Amino acid sequence: MTSTQPLVEIRDVNFAYDRRPVLKGINMTLPKGKVIAVMGGSGCGKTTLFRVIGGALKPTSGYVKFDGQSIHDLDQKGLYEMRRKMGVLFQFGALFTDMSVYDNVAFQMREHTDLPEEIIRDMVMMKLHAVGLRGTHALMPAELSGGMARRVALARTVALDPMLILYDEPFAGLDPISLSVVGNLIRKLNDALGATSVIVTHDVQESMKIVDYNYFIDRGVIVAEGTPDEIRVSETPYVRQFINGEMDGPVPFHYPGVDYQQDLGVSV
């Protein structure tokens, strides 16, 4: 995937918790204006990579550059300023339960800007209108369906028009209609903002409809990458097992153990 102006460059990134390696030699280029999916099974390193990109974790080696700056060379003030250019949609939305829909979306504007309340009100209504939920502004999160809560969280994520939007399992737990709505909104909002979106997911079907490029991670290593069309015809065994939902393959059905008959006490 080529671009003369990548927003995020990830080069030779390794990360380990103590002596347990999680990411191994990760290389990615995330161009401006694109939607990129990072896929893989549970525990493969997707969320750790997500945290490294956001600056919450520092690589053991290698580097991540955001808009030309090495994230992990920034001091606390610089990291704080950089994060103002990012938006994060957490898994299941993570709305503030004791705040109304309006106050949830207004939160970042009040926290990070000196805008007068009348301007904030107009901006909140614009963001809620963009996700089809302007009429919910006075409701509390407990009064929303799961799909509506995810859309409000999306409005909050793009409240400050971020350059980079990180989505952590945005499709988890949604019904088919809400899943399709959220997927289309991710694509449309990214294009409207000219942002770069990174979706950490294992929802193959929905993500392949909206993304420009895919990376597949297995045990901390990128095992495949390509456009949706390239991935659909991939001969990589892990990719084929993953996108087809096959029970057995490179990821085995049986956890390693002694011979089955030995466990049953059968003499051979």
N, C-alpha and C positions, 0 to 999 in steps of 0.2 A: 504494500500500500504506500504510494508515494505522495508527497506533498512538499511544496517548497516552504511552507510555514506551519510546521506542526505546533499545536498548542502544548502538548505534553510529549516529552521524550523519556523513555525508560530504557536504561542501558546497563546490561550485565548486573541486574539487581539480584542479590542473594539476601535471604533473611532467615534467621534461626532463633527459636526460643531456647535459650541456653545452648545445648548441643544438638537440639533436634532441628534439622533443616526443614524449612517450610517452602521457601521460594528458591529456585536454583537457576541462575543465569537468565532472568527474564529480560527480554528485549521487546519493546513495543513503541510504535509511533502513532500518536493520536492527532490527526489533522483537525484544523478548525472547521466547524460546520458539519461534522460527521457524527453519526451514532454508531458506537462500537459495543459489541457484546463480548463479555468474558464469561465463558461457560466451563462447566466441569462439575464433577460429583461433589458431594458433601466432604469437607475436609481436604480438598485438593489445593487450597491456598488462595481462593478467589477473594474472600473477605480480608485476608491479610494484605493482599495486593491493594485492595481498596483503601485500607488504612495507610499503607505506605504512600500511595498517591496523594492522600489528603494530609500527609505530614504527621499523622498520629503515631506512626512507627518509623524508625530510622533504619535504613537497610544495613545489613552487616557489611556489605560491599556493593559497589555500583552507585548509580545516582538516578534521581528523577528530576527533570527540569520542567517547570511550568512557566509558559510564556517567556522562555529564555533564562529563567532564574533557577538555580539549583535549590530545591525546596529545603533540603536538609542542611544547607549552609546558612539559612536564615536564623536570626535571633528571634526571641519570642514576639517582639513587636512586628518584625517583618513577616513572620508566619501568620500572625493575626490579620495583618493587612492583606496578605495573599489569600487567606480563606474568605475574605469578603468578596472575592471574585469567583467563589465556588458555591454551588448549591448542593445539598445532600438530601435525597429522599431515603429515609431509613425504612427498614423492613417493617411492614404493617403501619407505616405512616408516622407513628410516634408523636401524635398531636399532644399538646398540653391539655390535659383533661379538665382542668379547672378554668380554662379560658374559652371564650366563645370562638366560633369560626372566624369572625372578624378579627379578634385580638390575636389569634394564632397567626393569621397572615400578616397582620400589622407588626408582629413582634420584632422581626429583623429591621424593619424600617425605623422603628422607635429606638432600637438598640444601636444601630450603626449609622444613623443619619440625624441631621438636625431639621428635618422637614417639618413644616407646620402640620397640625392635625388635619386641616382641611385637604391638604395635598395627599397626606397618607390615606385619607378616606377614599379619595378618587382612585388612588393606585390600588388599594385593596379591592375595591369594587371592579376595577379593570381585570385584576388577576383572577378573581372569582368568576367573573363573566367569561374569561378565557377557558375555564374548565367547566362551564355550564352550571355553576352553583352560586350565582350572585344572590339568589333568593334564600340561601341558607345562612346568611351572614350573622343572624342573631341566635342561631342554634348552638347548642353545646355538643362536643364530640360524641357524647353518649346517645344523642338523638340522631346520629348519622348511621347509615348502613356502612358496611365495610368498604364497598366501592366508592361511596361518597366521601368517606374519611380519607381514602387514598388520594382522591382528586383534590380535596382541601390541602392535604400535605403537599401535593404537587404545586398548588398555587403558592403555598408558603415557600417552597424550594426555589421558585423562580421570582420571588418577590423583589429581589435587587438586580434582576437581569444578569445572572452570573455568566461568566465565560465558559466555565466547566460545570457540568451537572453530573453527579454521581448517584446512581440508583442501586440500592441494595435490595435485590429480590423484589422488584416493584409489582410482580404479578402474583406473589404468594397469597393464597387464600381467597382469590377473587372468583366470582362466578363468571361464566363465559362472556356475558354481555359487558360486565364491568371490566373484565380483562381486555376485551377488544377496545373499549373506550379509553382506558388508561394507555394502552399501547399506541393508539392513534394520537392521543394528546402528547405523549413523549416525543413522537416524531414531529408533530406540528409546532409544538413550542420550541423545540430545538431549531427548526428551520426559521421560525419567526425571530428568534433571538440571535441567530447566527452563532450559536454556542456549539460546544463539543459535549456529547453525552456518552457516558460509560455505564453500561448496564451489566451488573453482576447478576447472573440468573442461571437456572437450569430449565427454564421454559423454552424449549427449542422452537416449537411451532409459532408462538406469538412473537418472539424476538426476531425470528428470521423474516417476518413480514416487514419489519420497520428498520432494521439495522443496515449499515453500509458494509460492515466488516465484522468478522468473528475471530476470537482467539479461544482455543481450547486448552485448558490446563489439566494435567493429570499428575498428581504427586509432586506439585511444585514446579513442573516443567511445561513449557508450551509445546504441545505435541502436534498441533495443527493450527493453521490460520488461513483465512481467505474470505472472499465475498460469499453471501448466501448461496449463490449458484455454484460456486466452487466447492463449498462444504457439502451441498446435497449430493454431489457425485464423488466425494472423497473416498479413497480406498484405504485410508488410515483405519485400522481395526478399532481403535478406541472411539473415533468419531462415528463410525458406522454403528457401533454398539450403543453409543449415547443417543444419537438422533433417532434411532429405530427402537429404543427402549428394550434392547435385547437382554435377556436374563443372565446370560453367560457370555464370556469373551475375555478381553484383557482385564476387565474387572470381574473376577470369578464369583460365582454364586456361593461356593463353599469357602468359609474361612479356613486357612491352613490348619491342619491337624494331623494326628496319626492316622494310620490306615483304619477305615471304617470297621472292618471285621475285627480288628484288634480292640477297638472300643467296645464292640459287642461281646468280646470274649470268645470269639469263634476261632478254633484252631485251624491253621492252614498248613 
